[in-house]
Every structure is written in structure tokens, then in C-alpha cells.
Amino acid sequence: MGEGWLVETRRWALFSWGFLTLGIILGSWWSYEVLGWSGVWAWDPVENASFIPWLTGTAYIHSVLVQERRGMLRVWNLSLLISTFSLTILGTFLTRSGVLNSVHAFSDSNIGPFLLTFFAIIVVVSIALIGWRGEKLHSPGTIDSPLSREGAFLANNVIFSVFAFVVLLGTVFPLIIEALQNRQLVVGEPFFDKLAVPVGITLLFLMCIAPVLPWRKASGELLATRLFWPAWGGIGALALSVGVGATGLAPLLTFTLGGFAGGAALRQLVLATRRQGLRGFLGRANGGMVVHIGVILIAVALAASNSYTHSQELLLKQDVVATFDGHTFELLGFREESDDRRTVVAAVVRVDGGKSYTPAITKFKSMGTNIGTPSVKSSFIKDIYLTVEPPIKVSSKAVKIKVFIKPMVMWLWIGGGLMGIGTLLSAFPGRRRKPTDATSAPVPSEAVA
């Protein structure tokens, strides 16, 4: 586990993590734009199957920095890599085997037993090898102070790992109960949300202070100096949130810590570009700050859209204008398309006297089921999300639609884009740093034979 091993695993981990992040963001966009339930994440078992290895992979990307700088957490980092790969195989099993009832899952396949066997082999062999060679990988360094960068990374790893375990437990526990007791148990969205909100707020707090912490130990004076301007970012975000009428403890905490953490990330980027110009954006540390800004935007957008969404059912009639939340809606007519497989009926709705939108119902002839497709008017401030309620009777010249007003959803996709850009920037070599002490020396080759 010397320098060569670190470089290779870091590169592959970053590459894989970036594509997994992109997949999760695209899946959320598809859920929002296509499924018609107005949400981006439902803690569906297949969604969780992709999210769990993302959590452990994120933990590794942070903790490997401690190994590079201080020579610590060698066994832990190896365990995180193994866990991430194993959980990816388990997620593939859950998605492809047909054991889950999900709109995201593939149809039944006979590949399930092979994937489960492969997963079991990886776990058993990896645990055996770590138990056999673990002593030779022992890290000589220790954390000098909790108030240090390595202390913050350790806290980060504990939170990510515990969160991943709880999400895994909530995902597979119903399957275990069904297999053993032949009864169905549902672990739904409320269970995961109760955990996700405090975890997300805690991680935002760590993102406020971790970027400005030095290695080994931080003095109170140094920390106060480095956090001065980021703290004003948090105060400004709180003032702006209250000014526009935001309420609720969790959303206000999210907005405040988001402004604070964004200020900390921007501070690091400003310092880097002052020293190196545009090259200051390159490298894991600075590219990571761009990723942080993307994560902050996603957290703030989720808090706003989940906390302040409101909706209303409207009965629209042709040539009659309906209003909701200061917006106007007018039914212009219907569009109908049909082929051998399906019939699509869309309502043509003019919003605010401007562009027309077409929420639709699709009836598949072979299944006899109706599937709704939403239509969305997006802006940087809010989305107007339209769905149509079946059945649509074209001859009646009226239709019932449901309107959702959802704040800041577009910033979810902007944040996801910034995460992708930051990952690319992280892949380029930045300024080379030397280890902080001798404990960063490579492990003898016989230990990793």
C-alpha cells in the first residue's frame, strides 16, 4: 500500500465515483421529469442500491488523504474500498435479480444467484485476507487532536459509514423478513428521512470547518481567522432566507450552514487561484471544493423543494382561466396520438399567458394501464409542475390537473453539474505536497504481496 498503490486506487475510485454520481443525478432527473410524482428521491430500494456504495466511496475519497499525508487509516481505507466494490455487486443483484418490486428494477433474470455468490466470495475472501495481513498494515501514526483536518475526516468517515449501514439495513431487512417469515414489511420514506436530515446537516457543518483546518492541530486563533469570512456567508444566507419568508428549523439550518460551507469552499479556491492562477482549480483539493459547492447547492435545493412545495388540483375548462399561487392556467385543447402499442392523450395548458405545456396520460394496450407524464415550467426560482388526472375525456372540453409549485429544483441539476466538473478537475494533477511526517512512508512490499 505504498505510493503506487495509492495512486492507482485513488484514480480508479475517483473515476468510478464520478460516474456513479452522474448516474444518481440522472436517475433523479428521470424520476422527476418522467414518473410524474413531483419528487426526485423516494428511498426506493434500487435508488438505495446505488446510494450505499456512493456513501462508502465518498468516505474513501476523503480518508485516503489522511493516509497520504499522515500514513494512517491503511486497513480502514482498504476496508472501504472492498466495501464499496462489494456493495456495488450487491446493488447489481438487487436490481437485476427480480427480488425487488421497483420502477427502477430490471425484469426477472437468472443472473441473481451468480451475483449473490460472487458477493459472498468477495466478502469472505477479503475479510480473511485482512485478518491475515492486517497486522503488517498497521498505521504507526495517531490523530494528535480532534480539531485537525484528519480529525474532521475521521468524523466524516464515521458518519458516512453509519449512514451507509443504516440505509443498507433498511433496504435489505424487509427482504430478509419476507424470506424467513413469509410476510411483507415496508421500510418507507419517513424512516430514511428521519435519519437523512440530521446526517445531512452534520455533514454540512463539517464542510464548514474541514477545508480550513490544518493537519495535526488547529489553534483557536487560527480557526477564528480562517472562518471569519465563511461565517459571514452563513449569516448572509440566514438573513436572505428569513427575508424571503423561509421558516422551519431544519431548512434554516441547511441554508445557514450551506452559506457557511460555500464560503469556506470559495475561500480555498480564491487562495488557490491567487497562488497559481487558473491552475488553482486543478487537483483533488481544489476540484474537491468545486464538488463541495455542488453538494451544497443540492442540499439547499432539496431543503427548499421538500419544505416549501405546495400543490392544488384544478378543474380546467376551455376558454376559462384558473389561478393558483399567483399563476394562471388556461386549457387550450387536447392532443391525441395512437399506434399499435399505446394511446397518448395530452392536455395543452397555457401557463401565465405564455408558453403551453402538455401533461399527458399514456395507455398501453397490452397492459391496460395508464401512466402519467408531467410537464414542467422550470426557472432558477421555482418549477411549476403539471400532471393530469385520469381519465381524460376529450369530448368534455375539461380536464383535472394537479399543479405543484416547487422552489429551487433547477439548482439540483446545477449542483449535480458542478459535482461532475469538480470531479474532472480533481483528476488533473495539482500542486504536489509532501507528507507531513515520516509515518507516510510506504508499507514494506512483503506486507502487500
C-alpha positions as CSV (number, residue, x, y, z in Angstrom):
1,M,0.0,0.0,0.0
2,G,2.7,2.4,-1.0
3,E,2.6,5.4,-3.3
4,G,1.9,3.4,-6.4
5,W,-1.0,1.6,-4.8
6,L,-2.5,4.8,-3.6
7,V,-2.2,6.5,-7.0
8,E,-3.9,3.6,-8.8
9,T,-6.7,3.1,-6.3
10,R,-7.3,6.8,-5.9
11,R,-7.6,7.2,-9.7
12,W,-10.0,4.3,-10.1
13,A,-12.0,5.3,-7.1
14,L,-12.4,8.9,-8.3
15,F,-13.3,7.7,-11.9
16,S,-15.9,5.2,-10.6
17,W,-17.3,7.7,-8.0
18,G,-17.8,10.3,-10.7
19,F,-19.8,8.1,-12.9
20,L,-21.9,6.8,-10.0
21,T,-22.6,10.4,-9.0
22,L,-23.6,11.2,-12.6
23,G,-25.9,8.1,-12.7
24,I,-27.6,9.1,-9.4
25,I,-28.2,12.7,-10.6
26,L,-29.6,11.5,-14.0
27,G,-31.8,8.9,-12.2
28,S,-33.2,11.7,-10.0
29,W,-33.8,13.8,-13.1
30,W,-35.6,10.9,-14.8
31,S,-37.7,10.3,-11.7
32,Y,-38.7,14.0,-11.6
33,E,-39.3,14.6,-15.3
34,V,-40.9,11.3,-16.3
35,L,-42.6,9.5,-13.5
36,G,-45.0,12.3,-12.6
37,W,-44.9,12.1,-8.7
38,S,-43.1,15.5,-8.5
39,G,-40.2,14.2,-6.4
40,V,-36.5,13.4,-7.1
41,W,-35.8,10.8,-4.5
42,A,-38.1,8.3,-2.8
43,W,-35.7,6.0,-1.0
44,D,-36.7,3.3,-3.4
45,P,-34.7,0.1,-2.8
46,V,-33.0,0.4,-6.2
47,E,-32.2,4.0,-5.6
48,N,-30.6,2.9,-2.3
49,A,-28.6,0.2,-4.0
50,S,-26.8,2.9,-5.9
51,F,-26.6,5.3,-3.0
52,I,-25.0,2.9,-0.4
53,P,-21.7,2.4,-2.4
54,W,-21.7,6.1,-3.2
55,L,-21.6,6.8,0.6
56,T,-18.7,4.4,1.2
57,G,-16.8,5.6,-1.9
58,T,-17.2,9.2,-0.7
59,A,-15.8,8.2,2.7
60,Y,-12.7,6.6,1.0
61,I,-12.0,9.6,-1.2
62,H,-11.7,11.7,1.9
63,S,-9.9,9.3,4.2
64,V,-7.2,8.3,1.6
65,L,-5.9,11.9,2.0
66,V,-5.1,11.1,5.6
67,Q,-3.1,8.0,4.5
68,E,-1.2,10.1,2.0
69,R,-0.4,12.9,4.4
70,R,0.0,11.0,7.7
71,G,0.3,7.3,6.8
72,M,-2.8,6.5,8.8
73,L,-6.0,4.5,8.3
74,R,-4.4,1.9,5.9
75,V,-6.6,-1.0,7.0
76,W,-9.7,1.3,7.2
77,N,-9.1,2.6,3.6
78,L,-8.6,-0.9,2.3
79,S,-11.9,-2.0,4.0
80,L,-13.7,1.0,2.5
81,L,-12.5,0.0,-1.0
82,I,-13.6,-3.6,-0.5
83,S,-17.0,-2.4,0.9
84,T,-17.6,-0.1,-2.0
85,F,-16.9,-2.8,-4.6
86,S,-18.9,-5.4,-2.6
87,L,-21.9,-3.1,-2.2
88,T,-21.8,-2.4,-5.9
89,I,-22.2,-6.1,-6.6
90,L,-24.9,-6.4,-4.0
91,G,-26.7,-3.4,-5.6
92,T,-26.5,-5.1,-9.0
93,F,-28.0,-8.3,-7.5
94,L,-30.9,-6.3,-6.0
95,T,-31.5,-4.5,-9.3
96,R,-31.2,-7.5,-11.7
97,S,-32.4,-10.5,-9.7
98,G,-36.1,-9.5,-9.6
99,V,-36.3,-9.7,-5.8
100,L,-37.4,-6.1,-5.6
101,N,-40.6,-4.5,-6.8
102,S,-39.4,-1.2,-8.2
103,V,-40.0,1.0,-11.2
104,H,-36.2,1.2,-11.4
105,A,-35.6,-2.6,-11.4
106,F,-35.0,-4.8,-14.4
107,S,-37.2,-7.8,-15.1
108,D,-36.5,-11.2,-13.5
109,S,-33.2,-12.7,-14.5
110,N,-31.4,-15.9,-13.7
111,I,-28.2,-14.0,-13.0
112,G,-29.2,-13.3,-9.4
113,P,-27.7,-16.5,-7.8
114,F,-24.3,-15.9,-9.6
115,L,-24.2,-12.3,-8.4
116,L,-25.0,-13.2,-4.8
117,T,-22.4,-16.0,-4.8
118,F,-19.8,-13.6,-6.2
119,F,-20.7,-11.0,-3.5
120,A,-20.3,-13.7,-0.8
121,I,-16.9,-14.8,-2.1
122,I,-15.6,-11.2,-2.2
123,V,-16.7,-10.5,1.3
124,V,-15.4,-13.8,2.8
125,V,-12.0,-13.7,1.0
126,S,-11.5,-10.0,1.7
127,I,-12.2,-10.4,5.5
128,A,-9.9,-13.4,5.6
129,L,-7.0,-11.6,3.8
130,I,-7.4,-8.5,6.1
131,G,-7.3,-10.7,9.1
132,W,-4.2,-12.5,7.8
133,R,-2.3,-9.4,6.7
134,G,-3.8,-6.7,8.9
135,E,-1.0,-6.5,11.4
136,K,1.6,-5.8,8.7
137,L,-0.6,-2.9,7.5
138,H,-0.8,-1.3,10.9
139,S,-0.5,2.5,10.8
140,P,2.1,4.0,13.2
141,G,0.6,7.5,13.3
142,T,-2.2,8.8,15.6
143,I,-4.5,11.7,15.5
144,D,-3.0,14.5,17.6
145,S,-6.2,16.5,18.0
146,P,-9.8,16.2,17.1
147,L,-9.6,19.8,15.9
148,S,-7.5,19.0,12.9
149,R,-8.1,18.0,9.3
150,E,-7.5,14.3,9.9
151,G,-10.0,14.6,12.9
152,A,-12.6,16.1,10.6
153,F,-12.0,13.4,8.0
154,L,-12.4,10.7,10.7
155,A,-15.7,12.2,11.8
156,N,-16.8,12.4,8.2
157,N,-15.9,8.7,7.7
158,V,-17.9,7.6,10.8
159,I,-21.0,9.5,9.7
160,F,-20.8,8.2,6.1
161,S,-20.2,4.6,7.2
162,V,-23.0,4.6,9.8
163,F,-25.4,6.2,7.4
164,A,-24.5,3.6,4.7
165,F,-25.1,0.7,7.2
166,V,-28.5,2.1,8.3
167,V,-29.6,2.6,4.6
168,L,-28.4,-0.9,3.8
169,L,-30.2,-2.4,6.8
170,G,-33.4,-0.5,5.9
171,T,-33.2,-1.8,2.3
172,V,-32.4,-5.5,2.8
173,F,-34.2,-6.1,6.2
174,P,-37.7,-6.3,4.5
175,L,-36.3,-8.9,2.1
176,I,-34.9,-11.0,5.0
177,I,-38.2,-10.8,6.9
178,E,-40.1,-11.9,3.8
179,A,-37.7,-14.8,3.2
180,L,-37.8,-16.0,6.8
181,Q,-41.3,-15.3,7.9
182,N,-43.2,-15.1,4.5
183,R,-44.7,-11.7,5.4
184,Q,-44.1,-8.3,3.9
185,L,-42.5,-5.4,5.8
186,V,-42.3,-1.9,4.4
187,V,-39.5,0.4,5.4
188,G,-40.5,3.6,3.7
189,E,-39.5,7.2,3.1
190,P,-40.3,8.5,6.6
191,F,-37.7,6.1,8.2
192,F,-34.9,7.3,5.9
193,D,-35.9,11.0,6.1
194,K,-35.6,11.0,9.9
195,L,-32.0,9.9,9.5
196,A,-31.1,11.8,6.4
197,V,-31.9,15.3,7.7
198,P,-29.7,15.3,10.8
199,V,-26.9,13.5,8.9
200,G,-27.0,16.0,6.1
201,I,-26.9,18.9,8.5
202,T,-24.0,17.4,10.4
203,L,-22.1,16.9,7.1
204,L,-22.7,20.5,6.1
205,F,-21.3,21.6,9.4
206,L,-18.1,19.5,8.8
207,M,-17.9,21.1,5.3
208,C,-17.8,24.5,7.0
209,I,-14.7,23.8,9.1
210,A,-12.8,20.9,7.5
211,P,-11.5,22.9,4.5
212,V,-9.8,25.5,6.7
213,L,-8.4,23.1,9.3
214,P,-4.6,22.4,9.2
215,W,-3.1,19.0,9.6
216,R,-2.2,17.8,13.1
217,K,-3.8,20.6,15.3
218,A,-5.5,23.9,14.9
219,S,-5.3,26.8,17.4
220,G,-8.4,28.8,18.2
221,E,-6.9,31.9,16.9
222,L,-6.1,30.3,13.5
223,L,-9.5,28.8,13.2
224,A,-11.2,32.2,14.0
225,T,-9.2,33.9,11.4
226,R,-9.9,31.4,8.7
227,L,-13.6,31.1,9.4
228,F,-14.3,34.9,9.6
229,W,-15.4,35.4,6.0
230,P,-17.1,32.0,5.6
231,A,-19.1,32.7,8.8
232,W,-20.4,35.9,7.2
233,G,-21.5,33.8,4.3
234,G,-23.6,31.8,6.7
235,I,-25.0,34.9,8.3
236,G,-25.9,36.4,4.9
237,A,-27.6,33.2,3.8
238,L,-29.7,33.2,7.0
239,A,-30.7,36.8,6.6
240,L,-31.7,36.2,3.0
241,S,-33.7,33.1,3.9
242,V,-35.6,34.9,6.6
243,G,-36.1,37.9,4.3
244,V,-37.9,35.8,1.7
245,G,-40.1,34.2,4.3
246,A,-38.3,30.9,5.0
247,T,-39.4,29.1,8.1
248,G,-38.6,25.8,9.9
249,L,-35.6,24.8,11.9
250,A,-34.1,22.2,9.5
251,P,-34.4,24.3,6.3
252,L,-33.0,27.4,8.0
253,L,-30.1,25.4,9.4
254,T,-29.5,24.0,6.0
255,F,-29.4,27.4,4.3
256,T,-27.2,28.9,7.0
257,L,-24.7,26.1,7.0
258,G,-24.9,26.0,3.2
259,G,-23.8,29.6,3.1
260,F,-21.1,29.0,5.7
261,A,-19.7,25.9,3.8
262,G,-19.9,27.6,0.5
263,G,-17.9,30.5,1.9
264,A,-15.3,28.0,3.2
265,A,-15.0,26.4,-0.2
266,L,-14.8,29.7,-2.1
267,R,-12.1,30.9,0.3
268,Q,-10.0,27.9,-0.6
269,L,-10.5,28.4,-4.3
270,V,-9.7,32.1,-4.1
271,L,-6.4,31.4,-2.2
272,A,-5.5,28.7,-4.7
273,T,-6.1,30.9,-7.8
274,R,-4.2,33.8,-6.3
275,R,-1.2,31.5,-6.0
276,Q,-1.5,29.6,-9.2
277,G,-3.9,31.4,-11.5
278,L,-6.4,29.1,-13.3
279,R,-4.3,26.1,-12.4
280,G,-5.6,26.7,-8.9
281,F,-8.8,24.9,-9.9
282,L,-6.9,21.7,-10.6
283,G,-6.0,18.9,-8.3
284,R,-8.1,16.9,-5.7
285,A,-8.1,19.6,-3.0
286,N,-9.3,22.4,-5.2
287,G,-11.5,20.3,-7.5
288,G,-13.0,18.9,-4.3
289,M,-14.0,22.4,-3.3
290,V,-16.0,22.7,-6.6
291,V,-17.6,19.3,-5.7
292,H,-18.4,20.7,-2.3
293,I,-20.2,23.7,-3.8
294,G,-22.2,21.3,-5.9
295,V,-23.2,19.3,-2.9
296,I,-24.2,22.5,-1.0
297,L,-26.4,23.6,-3.9
298,I,-28.1,20.2,-3.9
299,A,-28.6,20.2,-0.1
300,V,-30.1,23.7,-0.2
301,A,-32.3,22.9,-3.2
302,L,-33.6,19.7,-1.5
303,A,-34.3,21.6,1.7
304,A,-36.3,24.3,-0.2
305,S,-38.2,22.0,-2.5
306,N,-39.1,19.4,0.2
307,S,-40.1,22.0,2.8
308,Y,-41.9,24.6,0.7
309,T,-43.7,22.7,-2.1
310,H,-47.4,23.3,-2.2
311,S,-50.0,21.9,-4.6
312,Q,-53.6,22.3,-5.8
313,E,-56.0,20.3,-8.0
314,L,-57.6,22.5,-10.7
315,L,-60.5,21.7,-13.0
316,L,-59.6,23.4,-16.2
317,K,-62.2,24.3,-18.9
318,Q,-61.6,25.7,-22.3
319,D,-61.6,29.4,-22.5
320,V,-61.7,29.7,-18.7
321,V,-58.6,30.9,-16.8
322,A,-57.9,29.3,-13.4
323,T,-55.4,30.8,-10.9
324,F,-53.2,29.3,-8.2
325,D,-50.4,30.9,-6.2
326,G,-50.3,33.9,-8.5
327,H,-50.1,31.9,-11.7
328,T,-52.7,31.5,-14.4
329,F,-53.6,28.3,-16.2
330,E,-55.7,28.0,-19.3
331,L,-56.8,24.8,-21.2
332,L,-56.3,25.3,-24.9
333,G,-57.3,21.9,-26.1
334,F,-56.0,18.3,-26.4
335,R,-53.5,16.3,-28.4
336,E,-54.0,12.6,-29.1
337,E,-51.6,10.2,-30.7
338,S,-52.1,6.5,-31.1
339,D,-50.2,3.5,-32.5
340,D,-50.2,-0.3,-32.1
341,R,-48.8,-0.2,-28.6
342,R,-50.2,2.8,-26.9
343,T,-52.5,5.8,-26.9
344,V,-51.3,9.2,-25.6
345,V,-53.7,12.0,-24.7
346,A,-52.2,15.3,-23.6
347,A,-53.8,18.4,-22.3
348,V,-52.5,21.6,-23.8
349,V,-52.2,24.1,-20.9
350,R,-51.0,27.7,-21.2
351,V,-49.2,28.9,-18.1
352,D,-49.1,32.6,-17.2
353,G,-50.4,33.6,-20.7
354,G,-47.2,32.4,-22.3
355,K,-45.8,29.1,-23.4
356,S,-48.0,26.0,-23.5
357,Y,-47.3,22.8,-21.6
358,T,-48.6,19.3,-22.2
359,P,-49.0,16.9,-19.3
360,A,-50.2,13.6,-20.7
361,I,-51.7,10.2,-19.9
362,T,-50.4,7.2,-21.8
363,K,-52.4,4.0,-22.0
364,F,-50.5,0.9,-23.0
365,K,-52.8,-1.5,-24.8
366,S,-51.1,-4.7,-23.9
367,M,-51.1,-3.9,-20.1
368,G,-54.3,-1.8,-19.9
369,T,-52.6,0.6,-17.5
370,N,-52.5,4.4,-17.5
371,I,-49.1,6.1,-16.9
372,G,-48.9,9.9,-16.4
373,T,-46.2,12.1,-17.9
374,P,-45.7,15.5,-16.3
375,S,-44.8,18.8,-18.0
376,V,-42.6,21.3,-16.1
377,K,-42.1,25.0,-16.4
378,S,-38.6,25.5,-14.9
379,S,-36.8,28.6,-13.7
380,F,-34.0,29.4,-11.3
381,I,-36.5,30.4,-8.6
382,K,-39.2,27.7,-8.8
383,D,-40.7,25.0,-11.0
384,I,-44.4,24.8,-12.0
385,Y,-45.0,21.1,-12.3
386,L,-48.2,19.9,-14.0
387,T,-49.7,16.5,-14.0
388,V,-53.1,15.4,-15.5
389,E,-55.6,13.3,-13.6
390,P,-57.1,10.3,-15.5
391,P,-59.4,9.8,-17.2
392,I,-59.2,12.4,-19.9
393,K,-62.4,12.9,-21.8
394,V,-61.6,15.0,-24.8
395,S,-65.3,15.5,-25.6
396,S,-66.0,17.2,-22.3
397,K,-63.5,20.0,-23.1
398,A,-62.4,19.9,-19.5
399,V,-59.6,18.2,-17.6
400,K,-58.5,17.9,-14.0
401,I,-54.8,18.8,-13.4
402,K,-52.6,18.9,-10.3
403,V,-50.2,21.8,-10.0
404,F,-47.1,21.7,-7.8
405,I,-45.1,24.8,-7.0
406,K,-41.6,23.6,-6.2
407,P,-38.8,26.1,-5.2
408,M,-35.2,25.9,-6.4
409,V,-35.4,22.5,-8.2
410,M,-33.2,23.7,-11.1
411,W,-30.3,24.2,-8.6
412,L,-30.4,20.4,-8.0
413,W,-29.3,19.9,-11.6
414,I,-26.8,22.8,-11.5
415,G,-25.3,21.3,-8.3
416,G,-25.0,17.9,-10.0
417,G,-23.2,19.5,-12.9
418,L,-20.8,21.2,-10.6
419,M,-20.1,17.9,-8.9
420,G,-19.2,16.4,-12.3
421,I,-17.0,19.4,-13.2
422,G,-15.3,19.2,-9.8
423,T,-14.6,15.5,-10.3
424,L,-12.9,16.2,-13.7
425,L,-10.8,18.9,-12.1
426,S,-9.8,16.6,-9.3
427,A,-8.5,14.1,-11.9
428,F,-5.8,16.5,-13.1
429,P,-2.6,16.7,-11.0
430,G,-2.4,19.7,-8.8
431,R,0.4,21.1,-6.7
432,R,2.4,18.3,-5.2
433,R,2.5,18.2,-1.4
434,K,5.0,16.4,0.8
435,P,3.8,14.1,3.6
436,T,3.7,15.9,6.9
437,D,5.8,13.3,8.7
438,A,7.7,10.0,8.3
439,T,4.7,7.9,9.1
440,S,3.6,8.4,5.5
441,A,6.4,6.1,4.2
442,P,5.1,3.2,2.1
443,V,4.4,-0.1,3.7
444,P,7.1,-2.8,3.0
445,S,6.3,-4.7,-0.1
446,E,6.1,-8.0,1.7
447,A,3.1,-6.7,3.6
448,V,1.0,-6.4,0.4
449,A,2.4,-9.3,-1.5
